C-alpha cells in the first residue's frame, strides 16, 4: 500500500513510501536536501518500521525539534498503525 505523509517543521514537504505489513520500500521525499534524502531512502529500503524508528527517531536538524529522518520514523509508524485500523 502506498502511503503519503505531510511533514511538519522540516524542509521536505511530504514523504511517500510503500508499506507491506511492517516492511517499508520505495521511500520518496518531496523537497528537502535532495542528495541526503536519496541516501536515507536507499538505506532504509526493506527495513521494518521498528528498525527505522530505532535508527532515525529523535534525530534533529539544527535547532529544529525534528528532522526529515525523524519525520520518516513518525510517518512509517503512523502508516503501520493505520493499517490495523483499516482492517478493523
C-alpha positions in Angstrom: 0.0 0.0 0.0 1.3 3.5 -0.9 1.3 6.0 2.0 1.9 9.7 1.9 2.8 11.8 5.0 2.8 15.6 5.1 5.9 16.6 7.0 6.0 19.2 9.8 8.7 21.8 10.6 11.2 20.5 8.0 12.3 21.5 4.5 10.8 18.5 2.8 7.0 18.8 2.2 6.0 15.2 2.1 7.2 11.6 2.2 5.7 8.8 0.2 6.5 5.2 0.6 5.2 1.7 0.2 4.3 -0.4 3.3 3.6 -4.1 3.2 3.0 -5.4 6.7 5.8 -3.7 8.6 8.3 -3.5 5.7 9.0 -0.1 4.1 10.1 0.3 0.5 10.3 2.9 -2.2 10.7 5.9 0.1 10.5 9.3 -1.7 10.8 12.8 -0.3 9.3 15.9 -1.9 11.7 18.8 -1.3 14.5 18.9 1.3 18.2 18.1 0.9 18.0 16.0 -2.3 21.2 14.1 -2.0 20.9 13.3 1.7 17.3 12.2 1.4 18.0 10.0 -1.6 20.7 8.3 0.6 18.3 7.9 3.5 15.7 6.4 1.2 18.2 3.8 -0.1 19.5 3.0 3.4 16.0 2.3 4.8 14.7 0.3 1.8 13.4 -3.0 3.0 13.7 -2.1 6.7 10.8 -2.7 9.1 9.0 0.1 10.9 10.8 -0.8 14.2 14.2 -0.8 12.5 13.6 2.6 11.0 12.4 4.0 14.3 15.4 2.6 16.1 17.8 4.3 13.7 16.1 7.6 12.9 13.5 8.6 15.6 14.7 11.6 17.6 17.3 12.7 15.0 17.2 16.5 15.0 18.2 19.1 12.3 19.9 22.2 13.7 17.7 23.9 16.3 14.5 22.3 15.0 12.7 19.8 17.2 12.7 17.2 14.4 14.4 16.4 11.0 13.4 14.8 7.8 14.7 11.5 9.1 12.7 11.8 12.3 9.7 12.7 10.2 10.2 9.5 8.3 10.2 7.5 11.5 7.0 9.2 12.6 5.4 8.6 9.1 6.2 4.9 9.0 4.7 4.3 12.5 1.6 6.3 11.5 1.2 4.2 8.3 1.8 0.9 10.2 -0.7 1.8 12.9 -3.3 2.9 10.4 -3.2 -0.5 8.7 -4.7 -2.1 11.8 -7.5 0.5 11.9 -8.2 -0.1 8.2 -8.6 -3.8 8.8 -10.7 -3.4 11.9 
